[in-house]
Amino acid sequence: MSDNRPKITDAEWEVMKVLWEESPLPFHAIQKKLEPRANWKPNTIHTLISRLVKKNVIGLEKKNSRYLYYPLSSQEECSLKETESFIKKVYDGSLSMLVANFISENKLSPEEAQKLRELLDKEHKEKGED
């Protein structure tokens, strides 16, 4: 994965969740949807949106004298970036260390363990590593 995708802060992530749920949206609709999630003043929300536009994570279009905002990156792309950043920072880039930690701490349910086995089996078959 390329590191050219910008890092999204926790607060910016909340704005992105609103836009992933529904877009394009004008500022007032984003503000209204954020009310139950965060006690932010309009200036704070405006600053977060401006940062996301500058980071090229959300776009805007002018329609009928108002701006509509929409995501330029999918939730999956941003989640992948966050996951890779976390693994790099906490586990020195080792996915196997992360998985081993969860397994050793019994954090995986039997269903999750089975799903992990299936994913690993699928990955090996796709790479021809039978």
Short mmCIF file of the C-alpha atoms (twelve columns), coordinates in Angstrom:
data_MODEL
# 
_entry.id   MODEL 
# 
loop_
_atom_site.group_PDB 
_atom_site.id 
_atom_site.type_symbol 
_atom_site.label_atom_id 
_atom_site.label_alt_id 
_atom_site.label_comp_id 
_atom_site.label_asym_id 
_atom_site.label_seq_id 
_atom_site.Cartn_x 
_atom_site.Cartn_y 
_atom_site.Cartn_z 
_atom_site.pdbx_PDB_model_num 
ATOM 1   C CA . MET A 1   0.000   0.000   0.000  1 
ATOM 2   C CA . SER A 2   1.290   3.448   -0.755 1 
ATOM 3   C CA . ASP A 3   1.858   5.909   2.053  1 
ATOM 4   C CA . ASN A 4   0.581   8.815   -0.031 1 
ATOM 5   C CA . ARG A 5   -2.877  8.599   1.541  1 
ATOM 6   C CA . PRO A 6   -3.091  11.210  4.275  1 
ATOM 7   C CA . LYS A 7   -3.559  10.225  7.895  1 
ATOM 8   C CA . ILE A 8   -6.995  11.068  9.233  1 
ATOM 9   C CA . THR A 9   -7.316  12.219  12.838 1 
ATOM 10  C CA . ASP A 10  -9.951  10.761  15.169 1 
ATOM 11  C CA . ALA A 11  -12.070 13.919  14.858 1 
ATOM 12  C CA . GLU A 12  -11.760 13.928  11.063 1 
ATOM 13  C CA . TRP A 13  -12.753 10.262  11.077 1 
ATOM 14  C CA . GLU A 14  -16.113 11.257  12.608 1 
ATOM 15  C CA . VAL A 15  -16.750 13.688  9.741  1 
ATOM 16  C CA . MET A 16  -15.800 10.991  7.244  1 
ATOM 17  C CA . LYS A 17  -18.245 8.514   8.821  1 
ATOM 18  C CA . VAL A 18  -21.057 11.001  8.173  1 
ATOM 19  C CA . LEU A 19  -20.025 11.384  4.528  1 
ATOM 20  C CA . TRP A 20  -19.574 7.642   4.001  1 
ATOM 21  C CA . GLU A 21  -23.112 7.129   5.310  1 
ATOM 22  C CA . GLU A 22  -24.569 9.729   2.952  1 
ATOM 23  C CA . SER A 23  -23.138 12.172  0.453  1 
ATOM 24  C CA . PRO A 24  -22.940 14.697  -1.008 1 
ATOM 25  C CA . LEU A 25  -24.047 16.824  1.940  1 
ATOM 26  C CA . PRO A 26  -24.031 20.537  2.666  1 
ATOM 27  C CA . PHE A 27  -22.282 21.840  5.779  1 
ATOM 28  C CA . HIS A 28  -25.469 22.207  7.839  1 
ATOM 29  C CA . ALA A 29  -26.430 18.558  7.221  1 
ATOM 30  C CA . ILE A 30  -22.965 17.369  8.270  1 
ATOM 31  C CA . GLN A 31  -23.242 19.522  11.387 1 
ATOM 32  C CA . LYS A 32  -26.678 18.108  12.231 1 
ATOM 33  C CA . LYS A 33  -25.519 14.509  11.776 1 
ATOM 34  C CA . LEU A 34  -22.483 15.144  14.008 1 
ATOM 35  C CA . GLU A 35  -24.583 16.556  16.879 1 
ATOM 36  C CA . PRO A 36  -25.304 13.152  18.477 1 
ATOM 37  C CA . ARG A 37  -21.666 12.066  18.040 1 
ATOM 38  C CA . ALA A 38  -19.751 15.118  19.201 1 
ATOM 39  C CA . ASN A 39  -20.376 18.368  21.013 1 
ATOM 40  C CA . TRP A 40  -18.521 20.513  18.493 1 
ATOM 41  C CA . LYS A 41  -19.125 24.133  17.591 1 
ATOM 42  C CA . PRO A 42  -19.758 24.963  13.913 1 
ATOM 43  C CA . ASN A 43  -16.273 26.510  13.608 1 
ATOM 44  C CA . THR A 44  -14.701 23.225  14.743 1 
ATOM 45  C CA . ILE A 45  -16.648 21.262  12.155 1 
ATOM 46  C CA . HIS A 46  -15.766 23.806  9.485  1 
ATOM 47  C CA . THR A 47  -12.077 23.474  10.398 1 
ATOM 48  C CA . LEU A 48  -12.244 19.669  10.198 1 
ATOM 49  C CA . ILE A 49  -13.950 19.805  6.803  1 
ATOM 50  C CA . SER A 50  -11.391 22.340  5.537  1 
ATOM 51  C CA . ARG A 51  -8.544  20.071  6.653  1 
ATOM 52  C CA . LEU A 52  -10.101 17.093  4.889  1 
ATOM 53  C CA . VAL A 53  -10.490 19.119  1.695  1 
ATOM 54  C CA . LYS A 54  -6.820  20.206  1.914  1 
ATOM 55  C CA . LYS A 55  -5.791  16.584  2.489  1 
ATOM 56  C CA . ASN A 56  -7.762  15.691  -0.649 1 
ATOM 57  C CA . VAL A 57  -9.882  13.192  1.274  1 
ATOM 58  C CA . ILE A 58  -13.165 14.972  0.633  1 
ATOM 59  C CA . GLY A 59  -14.229 16.969  -2.375 1 
ATOM 60  C CA . LEU A 60  -16.697 19.765  -2.761 1 
ATOM 61  C CA . GLU A 61  -18.967 21.014  -5.470 1 
ATOM 62  C CA . LYS A 62  -20.921 24.234  -5.588 1 
ATOM 63  C CA . LYS A 63  -24.611 23.742  -6.259 1 
ATOM 64  C CA . ASN A 64  -27.242 26.460  -5.988 1 
ATOM 65  C CA . SER A 65  -24.911 28.803  -4.067 1 
ATOM 66  C CA . ARG A 66  -23.987 26.190  -1.448 1 
ATOM 67  C CA . TYR A 67  -21.170 23.706  -1.173 1 
ATOM 68  C CA . LEU A 68  -21.775 19.977  -1.088 1 
ATOM 69  C CA . TYR A 69  -19.100 17.696  0.393  1 
ATOM 70  C CA . TYR A 70  -18.389 14.095  -0.559 1 
ATOM 71  C CA . PRO A 71  -15.651 11.545  0.205  1 
ATOM 72  C CA . LEU A 72  -12.824 11.024  -2.282 1 
ATOM 73  C CA . SER A 73  -11.554 7.951   -0.452 1 
ATOM 74  C CA . SER A 74  -13.634 4.937   0.462  1 
ATOM 75  C CA . GLN A 75  -14.023 3.795   4.035  1 
ATOM 76  C CA . GLU A 76  -12.140 0.632   3.083  1 
ATOM 77  C CA . GLU A 77  -9.145  2.626   1.796  1 
ATOM 78  C CA . CYS A 78  -8.992  4.750   4.926  1 
ATOM 79  C CA . SER A 79  -9.454  1.739   7.206  1 
ATOM 80  C CA . LEU A 80  -6.582  -0.026  5.461  1 
ATOM 81  C CA . LYS A 81  -4.342  3.011   5.934  1 
ATOM 82  C CA . GLU A 82  -5.215  3.194   9.642  1 
ATOM 83  C CA . THR A 83  -4.707  -0.541  10.121 1 
ATOM 84  C CA . GLU A 84  -1.323  -0.532  8.418  1 
ATOM 85  C CA . SER A 85  -0.241  2.524   10.401 1 
ATOM 86  C CA . PHE A 86  -1.250  0.819   13.663 1 
ATOM 87  C CA . ILE A 87  0.546   -2.429  12.808 1 
ATOM 88  C CA . LYS A 88  3.672   -0.536  11.799 1 
ATOM 89  C CA . LYS A 89  3.665   1.601   14.944 1 
ATOM 90  C CA . VAL A 90  2.686   -0.999  17.551 1 
ATOM 91  C CA . TYR A 91  3.938   -4.288  16.065 1 
ATOM 92  C CA . ASP A 92  6.890   -3.014  14.048 1 
ATOM 93  C CA . GLY A 93  5.019   -3.892  10.866 1 
ATOM 94  C CA . SER A 94  4.485   -7.532  11.794 1 
ATOM 95  C CA . LEU A 95  0.965   -8.753  11.139 1 
ATOM 96  C CA . SER A 96  1.881   -12.156 12.547 1 
ATOM 97  C CA . MET A 97  2.849   -10.536 15.873 1 
ATOM 98  C CA . LEU A 98  -0.554  -8.846  16.010 1 
ATOM 99  C CA . VAL A 99  -2.409  -12.087 15.311 1 
ATOM 100 C CA . ALA A 100 -0.208  -14.029 17.743 1 
ATOM 101 C CA . ASN A 101 -0.940  -11.464 20.450 1 
ATOM 102 C CA . PHE A 102 -4.682  -11.787 19.976 1 
ATOM 103 C CA . ILE A 103 -4.524  -15.569 19.898 1 
ATOM 104 C CA . SER A 104 -2.304  -15.804 22.989 1 
ATOM 105 C CA . GLU A 105 -4.647  -13.502 24.901 1 
ATOM 106 C CA . ASN A 106 -7.680  -15.581 23.803 1 
ATOM 107 C CA . LYS A 107 -9.199  -12.590 22.084 1 
ATOM 108 C CA . LEU A 108 -10.497 -14.656 19.165 1 
ATOM 109 C CA . SER A 109 -13.854 -16.366 19.437 1 
ATOM 110 C CA . PRO A 110 -14.103 -19.833 17.882 1 
ATOM 111 C CA . GLU A 111 -16.025 -18.237 15.003 1 
ATOM 112 C CA . GLU A 112 -13.306 -15.631 14.463 1 
ATOM 113 C CA . ALA A 113 -10.604 -18.299 14.602 1 
ATOM 114 C CA . GLN A 114 -12.454 -20.319 11.961 1 
ATOM 115 C CA . LYS A 115 -12.852 -17.220 9.782  1 
ATOM 116 C CA . LEU A 116 -9.123  -16.513 10.121 1 
ATOM 117 C CA . ARG A 117 -8.307  -20.106 9.092  1 
ATOM 118 C CA . GLU A 118 -10.570 -19.745 6.054  1 
ATOM 119 C CA . LEU A 119 -8.964  -16.441 5.064  1 
ATOM 120 C CA . LEU A 120 -5.466  -17.883 5.409  1 
ATOM 121 C CA . ASP A 121 -6.418  -20.996 3.433  1 
ATOM 122 C CA . LYS A 122 -7.947  -18.845 0.696  1 
ATOM 123 C CA . GLU A 123 -4.852  -16.610 0.568  1 
ATOM 124 C CA . HIS A 124 -2.549  -19.622 0.250  1 
ATOM 125 C CA . LYS A 125 -4.661  -21.156 -2.522 1 
ATOM 126 C CA . GLU A 126 -4.736  -17.870 -4.452 1 
ATOM 127 C CA . LYS A 127 -0.957  -17.627 -4.234 1 
ATOM 128 C CA . GLY A 128 -0.560  -21.286 -5.212 1 
ATOM 129 C CA . GLU A 129 0.943   -22.251 -1.859 1 
ATOM 130 C CA . ASP A 130 -0.924  -25.529 -1.332 1 
# 
